[in-house]
Amino acid sequence: MSNYLNEQFGLEGQTAIVIGATGEIGGALAEGLCRAGANTVVVGRDEETGTKRAETLSDLSDAGDATFIRCDTTSKSDLHSLVEQVDDQFGRIDVLVNSAGVNSATPFLEIEEEEWDKIMEVNLKGVFLACQVVGEYLLDQDEGGSVINISSMAALTPLSKVFTYGASKAGLVNLSENLAREWAPEGIRVNCIAPGFFPAEQNKEILSDERINDIMRQTPAGRFGEANELVGTALLLASDTAGSFITGANVAVDGGFSSKTL
């Protein structure tokens, strides 16, 4: 990396927590932050996948260190333990990425309360709690920081078949905007990335041939996104140089999906 690019986007000496880094999108973001020099904490519930991912990242040349910490982010005590472990190992936290998420394609009148509660718990409550616990640490640390929450196209406009998911992501964007306003005077930036359609474990059950055709008609780029295509945006938002004046944004990375109308 040239000196100029390193000054703009380099994260050497910083520490990034990536919640949901055992998944496709979170894993790509964790790798990108690590390659930019950040010591990267892979967070998830799947210990086998998380440990392997952290080991792979640690083997990268010219990258930060990486470690896996198992954490249930719907548990505040787990999150406090996470922060304590990160502080013990790296001595600071600079970036929090919330990328954990679950989805369902249940028709509206068939949605059970249990399903609604599970999706809301992971997609919204988990982010709320992580922002509370890590945010308190960042405020006490008094050196600014960046929070990046992964939203969705469903947060921008209602998408068919994903009622609960859409409601959770709309709430996530509202939460992020409110935090951006509250924490800006403390130098903490809070932004969202709104991916278009990126095939992943959480949405594979709703990607029927008919729905894929509908998505392609609405996406000017004419294809699905790949997880590594979110990394550049994450590095911009994580950087306290290149992204220093960006807060309260919900950045669409969607192949033009949100720009197309009939």
NORBELZI-V204492 format. One line per field, one symbol per residue. phi: phi as a letter, one per 20 degrees, with the letter a starting at -180 (. if undefined). psi: psi as a letter, one per 30 degrees, with the letter a starting at -180 (. if undefined). A space follows every 10 residues. Layout:
phi=???
psi=???
This chain:
phi=.fgfffffcf cgnecddden feefffffff fffffeoffd dedaeeffff ffffffffef elcffbbdcf befedfffff fgffffffed naccccddcf acbbdfggfd fegffgffff fffcfffgff ffffffffff flcmqcdcde eagfeebfdf mcgfgfffff ffffgffffg ffegfendec cdddffdcgb gfdffdefgf fffffffedg fmbfedgffe fgfffffffe dfdfddbmec eecbmngfee ce
psi=kleeeeeefk gkflkkkjkg ffleeeeeee eeeefffkkk jjkafjeeee eeeeeeeffk khlllklkkk kjfgjeeeee eeeeeeeeef glkekkkjgk lllkgkkefg kleeeeeeee eefeeeeeee eeeeeeeeee ehgalkkjkj blfffekkkk fheeeeeeee eeeeeeeeee eefefggkkj llkjkbjjkl efgfffilee eeeeeeefje fglllkefff eeeeeeffkg degfgjkglj jkigggeffk l.
